[in-house]
Amino acid sequence: MARTVMCKKYQRELAGLDAPPFPGPAGLEIYEHVSRDAWSEWLKLQTMLINEKRLNVREAQTRAYLSTQRDRFLNNEAHDHADGYVPPAEAE
């Protein structure tokens, strides 16, 4: 059976990650309190932000920006979106 966590994004028990997504305290915090689904959504948003805003992930400033946006997203706070992105209409 998959490991579950009380997801801070969705406020319910969901399947957790198999391992911390990166080393250090922030990675451990995500491993312990973020579901697989929430992390997957964050990765999609992060990719859109990098592509649409033409961010260079080698720059410390960009990594700090993405870290802030990640924390805001996972804590259900206001966060940036890709400029001009319109989500597809839901099927009727």
CORGI-V422251 format. One record per residue. N is the residue number from 0. RES is the residue in one small letter. PHI is phi in whole degrees, 0 to 359 (none if undefined). NEAR is the number of other C-alpha atoms within 10 Angstrom. Layout:
n=N res=RES phi=PHI near=NEAR
n=N res=RES phi=PHI near=NEAR
//
This chain:
n=0 res=m phi=none near=4
n=1 res=a phi=290 near=9
n=2 res=r phi=291 near=11
n=3 res=t phi=244 near=18
n=4 res=v phi=224 near=19
n=5 res=m phi=277 near=16
n=6 res=c phi=288 near=24
n=7 res=k phi=286 near=17
n=8 res=k phi=284 near=18
n=9 res=y phi=258 near=15
n=10 res=q phi=56 near=13
n=11 res=r phi=202 near=12
n=12 res=e phi=287 near=15
n=13 res=l phi=218 near=19
n=14 res=a phi=300 near=18
n=15 res=g phi=266 near=23
n=16 res=l phi=290 near=22
n=17 res=d phi=282 near=11
n=18 res=a phi=202 near=12
n=19 res=p phi=303 near=16
n=20 res=p phi=288 near=14
n=21 res=f phi=199 near=11
n=22 res=p phi=288 near=9
n=23 res=g phi=100 near=9
n=24 res=p phi=299 near=10
n=25 res=a phi=295 near=14
n=26 res=g phi=296 near=13
n=27 res=l phi=293 near=15
n=28 res=e phi=300 near=12
n=29 res=i phi=295 near=23
n=30 res=y phi=303 near=21
n=31 res=e phi=276 near=18
n=32 res=h phi=227 near=20
n=33 res=v phi=234 near=26
n=34 res=s phi=283 near=27
n=35 res=r phi=301 near=19
n=36 res=d phi=296 near=16
n=37 res=a phi=296 near=20
n=38 res=w phi=294 near=21
n=39 res=s phi=298 near=12
n=40 res=e phi=297 near=13
n=41 res=w phi=298 near=17
n=42 res=l phi=300 near=13
n=43 res=k phi=294 near=10
n=44 res=l phi=296 near=18
n=45 res=q phi=301 near=19
n=46 res=t phi=299 near=13
n=47 res=m phi=297 near=16
n=48 res=l phi=298 near=18
n=49 res=i phi=298 near=15
n=50 res=n phi=289 near=12
n=51 res=e phi=290 near=14
n=52 res=k phi=267 near=12
n=53 res=r phi=52 near=9
n=54 res=l phi=277 near=16
n=55 res=n phi=256 near=12
n=56 res=v phi=289 near=13
n=57 res=r phi=281 near=8
n=58 res=e phi=274 near=9
n=59 res=a phi=301 near=10
n=60 res=q phi=299 near=12
n=61 res=t phi=293 near=14
n=62 res=r phi=297 near=14
n=63 res=a phi=294 near=12
n=64 res=y phi=300 near=12
n=65 res=l phi=295 near=18
n=66 res=s phi=296 near=14
n=67 res=t phi=297 near=13
n=68 res=q phi=296 near=21
n=69 res=r phi=299 near=20
n=70 res=d phi=297 near=15
n=71 res=r phi=297 near=15
n=72 res=f phi=300 near=19
n=73 res=l phi=290 near=21
n=74 res=n phi=261 near=16
n=75 res=n phi=59 near=12
n=76 res=e phi=255 near=12
n=77 res=a phi=300 near=9
n=78 res=h phi=220 near=13
n=79 res=d phi=288 near=15
n=80 res=h phi=235 near=15
n=81 res=a phi=293 near=15
n=82 res=d phi=301 near=10
n=83 res=g phi=77 near=7
n=84 res=y phi=285 near=9
n=85 res=v phi=239 near=8
n=86 res=p phi=296 near=6
n=87 res=p phi=298 near=6
n=88 res=a phi=295 near=6
n=89 res=e phi=289 near=5
n=90 res=a phi=296 near=4
n=91 res=e phi=281 near=3
//
